[in-house]
Every structure is written in C-alpha cells, then in structure tokens.
Amino acid sequence: MSAVVGTISSSQNTGISFSSNIKKEAEHKTDKTIDSLGFDENTDICKDLIKEITKKTDEDNSAVLQREDDACLKSEDSKKDEQTEKNDKDNGSLDKQNQKLLGNIDILAITEENKKAEVQILSLSVLSPGRANVVLPIPFPSTTSKTTLFTLKEGSKYRIKFLFSVSKNVVKNLTYTYMVWKAGLRVHQTKKLIGTFNPREEQYTFELEEGTTPTGFFARGPFLVRSKFVDDDGNCYLDTTYYFDIRKDWGAKEKC
C-alpha cells in the first residue's frame, strides 16, 4: 500500500509543478498578447481578457492533473489486476493439483478395498497308511467322466489334503463342501469352515479329519465326489467332480 501511495504522491507533485510552469508560461503569453494588442491593463476589456485567459489556463491545468492521476491510478489498478489474476491462476492450479492428488488417493483406496481375493486350489492329496501318498494336480487330468482318479482299500484309514494359495486380498471364511454319491444316492456330505487367510507368497494347506472307508460288498465300487470352495461373499474358487473306487485291496484299478 505504501508503494502505491508513494507513486501517486510523486505523480501528483509532478503534476502540480508542471501546472505552475504552465500557468507562468500562460501569464507570460498573456502579457505578450496584451502588449502586442496595445491594450491598457487597467481597461475593462483588458481585465476581461486576462480573466478569460486565466480561467482557460486553470481548466487546462486541471485537465492535465486529472489525466495524470487517472493514468497513475489505472497503472496501479492494472498491476493489482495482474497480480490478482496471477494469484487466482496459481490458486486454481494448486486446487486442481490437490484435487487430482486426493482423487488419485481416493481411487487408489477404493481400488485396494474392492480388489477381489484370488484363491487357487492347487492340488488334492490322498494320504493313507500302508501306501504312497497320491497327489493330484488341479484341474484334474482330462479323462472320461467316469474314470476313477484313485483307489482306496475297504476298511482303510485315509485323509484328504488340499494345497492352495491366496493373493491380492484377504479371503474371509473360506468353506469346503464335500458330497459323495454311490449309485445315484448321496451317502455323505461334509461342510467345513477352513478359515480366513491373508494374501502371501507361501502356500496354505488344509486337511480333513481322518476317515475310514466302509467295508462289504455294497461298499465296493465307484463313488462320485463333488468338491467346492466358497468364501463368505459367495465367491466360488473351485467346483469340481471326480470318481474314486473302493476295492477289497489296493487292486489293479489304482490309477496313481
């Protein structure tokens, strides 16, 4: 503000000095004009002429001062407008930058939050005492629909183990469903909560409780199994079917 006032004062002082010079020069010219016309200064005509010339000079001086003041104020206003415009542009750019940054953060947060977990069931293993473990990669080998994947001896102990991985996000309340049919009749069903798992590079394992195969003539033969892995949100990560056999012994039909 002080700079503006100083500039205006300086301009006004310059105008006043300039006006005084103009007035002196006008008076000098007036004297010359009167002398050249040969008028007596004491005559009424001469006095009226002097009054008109003086009045015109004052009006000219006032116009000069007003123009200088207007020019000075316009210059300062222009500088203020330029500075205000620059500040607005800077603030607008900053607002846009902040909005873009916050928008990216919000988008990133939403993306991370909504990212779906990926669960891959990698293999199924059949563990039974007295024989080598059977490890079947998933998806199962492409064979005919009724081809048995493995054979179990009647009355034997066994356990089913799965190997799986979790990536991208947490999988909540992963559940395993296991249904068994014999000759078109459902003979067994198991639904087990496996748990909640964080994403990681290391793989997870899951084992069912140890079971015992049935015995007798009617227990032997092919069984159809359907296995499903579903999480708390209804996402299904595996839904597969396969056949296995129960035989009097491990038998020649064992495929693995």
C-alpha positions in Angstrom: 0.0 0.0 0.0 2.9 2.4 0.8 4.4 1.8 -2.6 1.1 2.7 -4.2 0.6 5.9 -2.1 4.2 6.9 -2.8 3.7 6.5 -6.5 0.5 8.5 -6.6 2.0 11.3 -4.4 5.0 11.6 -6.6 2.8 11.8 -9.7 0.6 14.5 -8.1 3.7 16.6 -7.1 5.0 16.3 -10.6 1.6 17.5 -11.9 1.5 20.5 -9.6 5.0 21.6 -10.6 4.1 21.2 -14.2 0.9 23.1 -13.7 2.8 26.0 -12.1 5.1 26.2 -15.1 2.2 26.1 -17.5 0.4 28.9 -15.5 3.6 31.1 -15.5 4.1 30.5 -19.2 0.4 31.3 -19.9 0.7 34.5 -17.9 3.8 35.4 -19.8 2.0 34.7 -23.0 -1.0 36.7 -21.8 1.3 39.7 -21.1 2.8 39.3 -24.6 -0.6 39.1 -26.2 -1.8 42.2 -24.3 1.3 44.1 -25.2 1.0 43.1 -28.8 -2.6 44.2 -28.9 -1.7 47.5 -27.3 -4.3 47.3 -24.5 -4.0 49.1 -21.3 -4.1 46.7 -18.4 -6.4 48.9 -16.5 -9.2 48.9 -19.1 -12.2 46.8 -18.7 -11.6 45.0 -21.9 -8.1 44.1 -20.9 -9.3 42.9 -17.4 -11.9 40.7 -19.0 -9.4 39.3 -21.5 -6.9 38.5 -18.6 -9.8 36.8 -16.7 -10.8 34.6 -19.6 -7.2 33.6 -20.4 -6.5 32.8 -16.7 -9.8 30.7 -16.5 -8.8 28.8 -19.6 -5.3 28.1 -18.2 -6.8 26.8 -14.9 -9.1 24.5 -16.8 -6.2 23.2 -18.9 -4.1 22.6 -15.8 -6.9 20.7 -14.0 -7.4 18.5 -17.1 -3.7 17.8 -17.2 -3.6 16.8 -13.5 -6.8 14.7 -13.9 -5.2 12.8 -16.8 -2.0 12.2 -14.9 -3.9 11.0 -11.8 -6.1 8.7 -14.0 -3.1 7.3 -15.8 -1.3 6.7 -12.4 -4.4 5.0 -10.9 -5.0 2.9 -14.0 -1.4 1.8 -13.9 -1.7 0.7 -10.2 -5.1 -0.9 -10.9 -3.6 -2.8 -13.8 -0.8 -4.1 -11.6 -3.2 -5.1 -8.9 -5.4 -6.9 -11.5 -2.4 -8.7 -13.0 -1.3 -9.8 -9.5 -4.8 -10.9 -8.6 -5.2 -12.8 -11.9 -1.8 -14.5 -11.3 -2.8 -15.4 -7.7 -6.1 -16.8 -9.0 -4.3 -18.9 -11.6 -1.8 -20.1 -9.0 -4.6 -21.0 -6.5 -6.6 -22.6 -9.3 -3.6 -24.7 -10.4 -3.0 -25.7 -6.8 -6.6 -26.6 -6.2 -6.6 -28.8 -9.3 -3.4 -30.4 -8.3 -4.7 -31.1 -4.8 -8.0 -32.4 -6.2 -6.2 -34.7 -8.6 -3.9 -35.9 -5.9 -6.8 -36.5 -3.5 -8.8 -38.1 -6.3 -6.0 -40.5 -7.0 -5.7 -41.3 -3.4 -9.5 -41.9 -3.2 -9.4 -44.0 -6.3 -6.5 -46.0 -5.0 -8.1 -46.6 -1.7 -11.3 -47.7 -3.3 -9.4 -49.9 -5.7 -7.5 -51.6 -2.9 -10.6 -52.0 -0.8 -12.6 -53.6 -3.7 -9.8 -55.8 -5.1 -11.1 -59.3 -5.1 -9.1 -62.0 -3.4 -7.7 -64.7 -5.7 -7.7 -68.2 -4.3 -6.2 -71.1 -6.3 -6.7 -74.7 -5.2 -3.5 -76.3 -6.5 -3.7 -79.9 -5.6 -5.6 -82.7 -3.8 -3.6 -85.4 -1.9 -4.9 -88.7 -0.5 -2.9 -89.8 2.5 -3.3 -93.4 3.7 -1.1 -95.6 5.8 0.5 -98.6 4.1 0.7 -96.9 0.7 2.3 -94.0 -1.1 0.6 -90.6 -1.0 -1.5 -89.8 -4.0 -1.0 -86.2 -5.3 -3.5 -85.0 -7.9 -2.9 -81.5 -9.6 -6.0 -79.3 -10.0 -7.6 -79.1 -12.5 -7.6 -82.9 -12.7 -6.2 -84.7 -15.8 -8.6 -84.7 -18.7 -10.1 -88.2 -18.8 -13.6 -89.7 -19.4 -16.2 -88.6 -16.9 -16.3 -91.9 -15.1 -12.6 -92.6 -14.9 -11.5 -93.1 -11.3 -8.7 -90.9 -10.1 -7.6 -93.2 -7.3 -8.5 -96.4 -5.3 -8.9 -96.9 -1.6 -8.9 -100.2 0.2 -12.1 -101.0 2.1 -11.7 -100.5 5.9 -8.6 -98.4 5.5 -7.7 -95.1 7.1 -7.3 -92.0 4.9 -7.1 -88.2 4.9 -7.7 -85.7 2.2 -5.3 -82.7 2.0 -5.5 -79.6 -0.2 -2.8 -77.2 -1.2 -3.9 -73.7 -2.1 -2.7 -70.1 -2.5 -4.2 -66.7 -1.6 -3.2 -63.4 -3.4 -4.4 -59.8 -3.9 -6.7 -59.6 -0.8 -7.9 -61.3 2.3 -10.2 -64.3 1.7 -12.8 -64.4 4.5 -14.3 -67.6 5.9 -13.2 -70.0 3.2 -15.5 -73.0 3.4 -15.1 -76.5 1.9 -18.1 -78.6 0.9 -17.7 -82.3 0.1 -20.6 -84.5 -1.1 -20.4 -88.2 -2.1 -22.8 -90.3 -4.2 -23.0 -94.0 -4.7 -25.2 -95.5 -7.4 -27.1 -92.2 -7.6 -27.7 -91.9 -3.9 -26.0 -89.3 -1.7 -24.2 -91.2 1.0 -22.1 -88.5 2.6 -21.9 -84.7 3.0 -19.4 -82.6 4.8 -19.3 -78.8 5.1 -16.3 -77.4 7.0 -15.1 -73.8 7.7 -11.4 -73.7 6.8 -10.8 -70.1 8.0 -9.8 -66.6 6.9 -6.4 -66.2 5.1 -4.2 -63.2 4.2 -2.5 -63.0 0.8 1.0 -64.2 0.9 3.6 -65.9 -1.4 3.8 -69.1 0.8 1.1 -71.6 0.1 -1.5 -72.9 2.6 -2.5 -76.5 3.3 -5.8 -77.8 4.6 -6.6 -81.4 5.8 -9.9 -83.1 6.5 -10.1 -85.2 9.6 -9.0 -88.8 9.2 -11.8 -91.1 7.9 -12.3 -94.8 7.4 -13.6 -96.4 4.2 -16.7 -98.6 4.5 -16.4 -102.4 4.1 -18.6 -105.0 2.5 -19.9 -105.9 -0.9 -22.2 -102.9 -1.3 -19.4 -100.5 -0.2 -17.2 -101.5 -3.1 -17.3 -99.8 -6.5 -17.1 -96.3 -7.8 -18.1 -93.2 -5.9 -18.8 -89.8 -7.3 -17.5 -86.8 -5.3 -18.2 -83.1 -5.7 -15.8 -80.6 -4.0 -16.5 -76.9 -3.6 -14.5 -74.0 -2.1 -16.6 -70.9 -1.4 -15.9 -67.8 0.7 -18.1 -65.6 2.9 -19.1 -63.3 0.0 -20.3 -66.2 -2.2 -17.2 -66.3 -4.4 -16.6 -69.9 -5.6 -12.9 -70.8 -6.2 -13.4 -74.5 -7.1 -16.3 -76.6 -8.1 -15.2 -79.9 -9.4 -16.3 -83.6 -9.6 -14.3 -86.8 -9.7 -14.6 -90.5 -9.2 -12.7 -92.9 -6.9 -13.0 -96.6 -6.2 -13.2 -98.7 -3.0 -11.8 -102.2 -3.5 -11.2 -105.2 -1.4 -7.5 -104.5 -1.8 -5.5 -101.7 -3.4 -6.1 -103.5 -6.7 -5.0 -103.2 -10.2 -7.5 -100.3 -10.8 -5.4 -97.9 -8.8 -4.6 -95.1 -11.1 -1.9 -93.3 -9.1 
